[in-house]
Amino acid sequence: MARMAGTAARAEALLGLGVVSTTPVAGGDICTTTRLRLTDGRGAVIKTRPHAPEGFFEREAAGLRWLGEADGAKVPTVLAAAEDCLVLDWVEPVKPSTELAERFGRDLAATHLSGADGFGAPQDGFIGLAPLPNRPLPTWPEFFASRRVMPYVRAAVDRRALTSDEATTIEAAMRRIHDLAGPAEPPARIHGDLWSGNIVWGADGNVWLIDPAAHGGHRETDLAMLSMFGAPHLQRILDAYAEAAPLADGWQDRLALHQLHPPLVHAVLFGGTYGSRAAQAAHSLLSA
């Protein structure tokens, strides 16, 4: 009860509105999420984490705002962002449907096609609690190898979550990345961490994006993340996307390349077998 009261008081101070009620929201290993009912009748959600890394919530807020500028897939409105919390509009969830999936596929394509200034972002960010280097590079293969793969290979080796032989295999794949990456594309405006837990199927008829690691990247990266972890009506999403924004030939064969990053992040954060999974994926790319 004391924690809830403190959360309500923090939201009231940031919003200048009263909080009528608070309700814990299930899930979320990184942050504590609480639903708020405000005195003006609106619903909101506040995410908190004690001793969050510097800039943690502010970077998430910036990513949401940037994605929202695309007039594509919906994102919650940022009501307040501070060092210790983030307050967003509440999205009422609903059961996934094929109709929502088709709309989401088209909307995600619109977000991607709205583009970015380059491959990367003005500031580094976070994926989970792991730092996410974003300094731009001229091409996507350079960016992916230098900002999304090799930093985590080095960190996973230091953590002993990746052997030197496994690291060598991944490095060999990165040396061939220009051959593996497929046709060059302009920078896309991507979510960057698009697994099913970061989409909300909304009762208003939209599918909403949350918890982004937003940057200018390759649009196949978001699709690879969805495919890796699965999503309701995934094939409908992919089909609707491809109708709105056709993908280059062979994109399915490149999913394994884009899927190198998530297990490396997990290896750094959690250890276990994630490093070996990344090495196996790199081996498959080299053997293709």
C-alpha positions as CSV (number, residue, x, y, z in Angstrom):
1,M,0.0,0.0,0.0
2,A,2.8,2.4,0.8
3,R,4.4,1.8,-2.6
4,M,1.2,2.4,-4.4
5,A,0.7,5.6,-2.4
6,G,4.1,6.8,-3.3
7,T,3.6,5.9,-7.0
8,A,0.3,7.9,-7.0
9,A,1.9,10.9,-5.4
10,R,4.8,10.8,-7.9
11,A,2.3,10.7,-10.8
12,E,0.2,13.6,-9.3
13,A,3.4,15.7,-9.0
14,L,4.3,15.2,-12.6
15,L,0.9,15.5,-14.1
16,G,-0.7,18.2,-11.9
17,L,-3.8,15.9,-11.6
18,G,-5.2,13.7,-8.8
19,V,-5.0,10.0,-8.9
20,V,-8.3,8.3,-8.0
21,S,-7.1,4.7,-8.0
22,T,-4.0,2.5,-8.7
23,T,-4.0,-1.0,-10.0
24,P,-0.8,-3.2,-10.4
25,V,-0.2,-4.4,-14.0
26,A,1.1,-7.9,-14.4
27,G,4.3,-8.6,-16.3
28,G,7.3,-6.5,-16.7
29,D,10.5,-7.9,-15.2
30,I,12.4,-4.7,-15.7
31,C,10.0,-2.1,-14.4
32,T,7.0,-2.0,-12.0
33,T,3.9,-1.0,-14.0
34,T,0.9,0.5,-12.4
35,R,-2.4,1.5,-13.9
36,L,-3.8,4.9,-12.8
37,R,-7.3,6.4,-13.0
38,L,-7.0,10.2,-13.0
39,T,-9.4,12.8,-11.7
40,D,-10.1,14.0,-15.3
41,G,-11.5,10.6,-16.1
42,R,-8.5,9.4,-18.2
43,G,-6.6,6.2,-17.7
44,A,-2.8,6.2,-17.5
45,V,0.1,3.9,-16.7
46,I,3.2,4.7,-14.8
47,K,6.4,2.7,-15.1
48,T,8.9,2.9,-12.3
49,R,12.3,1.4,-11.4
50,P,14.5,2.4,-8.5
51,H,18.0,3.5,-9.5
52,A,17.2,3.2,-13.2
53,P,20.3,3.9,-15.5
54,E,20.8,7.5,-16.3
55,G,18.5,8.5,-19.2
56,F,16.6,5.2,-19.1
57,F,13.0,6.6,-19.2
58,E,13.8,9.7,-21.1
59,R,15.3,7.7,-24.0
60,E,12.2,5.5,-24.1
61,A,10.0,8.6,-24.2
62,A,12.0,10.0,-27.0
63,G,11.7,6.8,-29.0
64,L,7.9,6.7,-28.5
65,R,7.6,10.3,-29.7
66,W,9.8,9.6,-32.7
67,L,7.8,6.5,-33.7
68,G,4.5,8.5,-33.2
69,E,5.6,11.1,-35.7
70,A,5.4,8.5,-38.5
71,D,1.6,8.4,-38.7
72,G,1.8,4.6,-38.9
73,A,1.5,2.1,-36.0
74,K,0.1,3.8,-32.9
75,V,2.1,4.6,-29.8
76,P,0.8,5.7,-26.4
77,T,1.1,9.5,-25.7
78,V,3.9,10.3,-23.3
79,L,2.3,12.3,-20.4
80,A,5.5,12.7,-18.4
81,A,9.1,11.4,-18.3
82,A,11.6,11.7,-15.5
83,E,14.7,10.0,-14.2
84,D,12.7,7.6,-12.1
85,C,9.5,7.0,-14.1
86,L,7.5,7.3,-17.3
87,V,3.8,8.1,-17.5
88,L,1.8,7.1,-20.6
89,D,-1.8,7.0,-21.8
90,W,-3.5,3.7,-20.9
91,V,-4.3,1.4,-23.8
92,E,-7.2,-0.9,-23.1
93,P,-6.2,-4.3,-24.3
94,V,-8.4,-6.7,-26.3
95,K,-8.1,-10.2,-27.7
96,P,-6.0,-10.4,-30.9
97,S,-7.9,-10.8,-34.1
98,T,-7.1,-11.2,-37.8
99,E,-8.6,-7.8,-38.6
100,L,-6.3,-6.1,-36.1
101,A,-3.3,-8.2,-37.4
102,E,-3.9,-7.0,-41.0
103,R,-4.2,-3.4,-39.8
104,F,-1.0,-3.7,-37.8
105,G,0.9,-5.1,-40.8
106,R,-0.1,-2.1,-42.9
107,D,0.5,0.4,-40.1
108,L,4.0,-1.0,-39.3
109,A,4.9,-0.7,-43.0
110,A,3.9,2.9,-42.9
111,T,6.1,3.5,-39.8
112,H,9.1,1.9,-41.5
113,L,8.6,3.8,-44.7
114,S,8.5,7.1,-42.9
115,G,12.3,6.7,-42.8
116,A,15.1,8.0,-40.6
117,D,18.0,10.4,-41.1
118,G,20.5,7.6,-41.0
119,F,21.4,4.2,-39.6
120,G,21.4,4.8,-35.8
121,A,20.1,7.5,-33.5
122,P,21.2,10.8,-32.0
123,Q,21.7,9.2,-28.6
124,D,22.6,5.7,-27.3
125,G,19.7,3.9,-25.7
126,F,18.8,0.7,-23.9
127,I,17.5,-2.7,-24.7
128,G,16.1,-4.1,-21.5
129,L,18.7,-2.9,-19.1
130,A,21.6,-3.4,-21.5
131,P,23.2,-0.3,-23.1
132,L,22.4,0.1,-26.8
133,P,25.0,1.9,-28.9
134,N,23.4,4.0,-31.6
135,R,26.1,6.2,-33.0
136,P,25.2,6.4,-36.8
137,L,27.2,4.7,-39.5
138,P,26.9,5.1,-43.3
139,T,25.5,1.7,-44.1
140,W,23.2,-0.8,-42.4
141,P,25.8,-3.7,-42.6
142,E,28.4,-1.5,-40.9
143,F,25.8,-0.4,-38.3
144,F,24.5,-3.8,-37.5
145,A,28.0,-5.4,-37.2
146,S,29.5,-2.5,-35.2
147,R,26.6,-1.5,-33.0
148,R,24.3,-4.5,-32.7
149,V,26.5,-7.6,-32.8
150,M,30.2,-7.1,-31.9
151,P,29.7,-5.0,-28.7
152,Y,27.6,-7.9,-27.3
153,V,30.0,-10.5,-28.5
154,R,32.8,-8.9,-26.5
155,A,30.6,-8.4,-23.5
156,A,29.3,-12.0,-23.6
157,V,32.9,-13.3,-23.8
158,D,33.8,-11.2,-20.8
159,R,30.8,-12.6,-19.0
160,R,31.8,-16.1,-20.0
161,A,28.5,-16.6,-21.7
162,L,30.2,-17.1,-25.1
163,T,33.3,-19.1,-25.8
164,S,36.2,-17.8,-27.9
165,D,35.4,-20.4,-30.6
166,E,31.7,-19.2,-30.6
167,A,32.9,-15.6,-30.8
168,T,35.1,-16.4,-33.7
169,T,32.2,-17.9,-35.6
170,I,30.1,-14.8,-35.1
171,E,33.0,-12.6,-36.1
172,A,33.4,-14.6,-39.3
173,A,29.7,-14.0,-40.2
174,M,30.2,-10.3,-39.6
175,R,33.1,-10.2,-42.0
176,R,30.7,-11.5,-44.6
177,I,27.8,-9.2,-43.7
178,H,27.9,-7.2,-46.9
179,D,27.3,-10.5,-48.8
180,L,24.6,-11.7,-46.3
181,A,22.6,-8.4,-45.9
182,G,20.8,-8.5,-49.3
183,P,19.9,-5.4,-51.4
184,A,20.7,-2.0,-49.9
185,E,17.7,-0.1,-48.5
186,P,17.3,3.4,-47.1
187,P,17.1,3.8,-43.3
188,A,13.8,2.7,-41.9
189,R,12.1,4.0,-38.7
190,I,12.0,0.8,-36.7
191,H,10.9,-0.2,-33.2
192,G,14.1,-2.1,-32.6
193,D,12.7,-4.6,-29.9
194,L,9.5,-5.8,-31.6
195,W,8.6,-9.0,-29.8
196,S,5.0,-9.8,-29.0
197,G,5.3,-8.5,-25.5
198,N,6.0,-5.0,-26.8
199,I,2.7,-4.8,-28.8
200,V,-0.7,-4.2,-27.3
201,W,-3.8,-5.2,-29.2
202,G,-6.1,-2.3,-28.4
203,A,-9.9,-2.3,-27.9
204,D,-10.0,0.9,-30.1
205,G,-9.1,-1.1,-33.2
206,N,-5.4,-0.4,-33.3
207,V,-2.3,-2.4,-32.3
208,W,0.0,-0.2,-30.2
209,L,3.8,-0.2,-29.9
210,I,5.4,0.0,-26.5
211,D,8.9,-0.3,-24.9
212,P,10.9,0.6,-28.1
213,A,14.6,0.6,-28.8
214,A,13.8,2.9,-31.7
215,H,16.4,3.9,-34.3
216,G,17.1,4.1,-38.0
217,G,17.7,0.6,-39.1
218,H,16.6,-2.1,-41.5
219,R,12.9,-2.9,-41.7
220,E,13.6,-6.6,-41.8
221,T,14.9,-6.4,-38.2
222,D,11.5,-5.7,-36.8
223,L,10.0,-8.5,-38.8
224,A,12.7,-10.9,-37.8
225,M,12.1,-10.1,-34.1
226,L,8.4,-10.8,-34.5
227,S,9.1,-14.0,-36.3
228,M,11.7,-15.2,-33.7
229,F,9.5,-14.9,-30.7
230,G,6.1,-15.4,-32.4
231,A,3.0,-13.2,-32.3
232,P,-0.7,-13.8,-32.6
233,H,-1.8,-14.0,-36.3
234,L,1.9,-13.6,-37.3
235,Q,1.3,-14.6,-40.9
236,R,-1.5,-12.2,-41.4
237,I,0.7,-9.4,-40.1
238,L,3.5,-10.4,-42.5
239,D,1.2,-10.7,-45.5
240,A,-0.5,-7.4,-44.9
241,Y,3.0,-5.8,-44.4
242,A,4.2,-7.2,-47.7
243,E,1.2,-6.0,-49.5
244,A,1.7,-2.5,-48.3
245,A,5.5,-2.5,-48.6
246,P,6.9,-5.4,-50.7
247,L,10.1,-6.9,-49.3
248,A,13.2,-7.7,-51.3
249,D,13.5,-11.2,-52.6
250,G,15.0,-13.7,-50.1
251,W,14.1,-11.7,-47.0
252,Q,13.0,-14.9,-45.2
253,D,16.5,-16.3,-45.7
254,R,17.9,-13.2,-44.0
255,L,15.9,-13.5,-40.8
256,A,18.7,-15.5,-39.1
257,L,21.1,-12.6,-39.7
258,H,18.7,-10.1,-38.1
259,Q,18.0,-12.6,-35.3
260,L,21.7,-12.6,-34.1
261,H,21.2,-9.5,-31.9
262,P,18.5,-10.7,-29.4
263,P,20.3,-13.9,-28.1
264,L,23.5,-11.9,-27.7
265,V,21.7,-9.4,-25.6
266,H,20.2,-12.2,-23.5
267,A,23.6,-13.8,-23.2
268,V,25.0,-10.6,-21.7
269,L,22.1,-10.1,-19.4
270,F,21.3,-13.7,-18.3
271,G,24.1,-16.0,-19.5
272,G,22.8,-19.6,-20.0
273,T,22.7,-21.0,-23.5
274,Y,21.9,-17.8,-25.4
275,G,25.5,-17.3,-26.6
276,S,25.6,-20.8,-28.1
277,R,22.3,-20.1,-29.9
278,A,23.8,-17.0,-31.4
279,A,26.9,-18.9,-32.5
280,Q,24.7,-21.6,-34.1
281,A,22.7,-19.0,-36.0
282,A,26.0,-17.5,-37.3
283,H,27.2,-20.9,-38.3
284,S,24.0,-21.5,-40.3
285,L,24.6,-18.2,-42.1
286,L,28.2,-19.2,-43.0
287,S,27.0,-22.6,-44.2
288,A,24.2,-21.4,-46.4
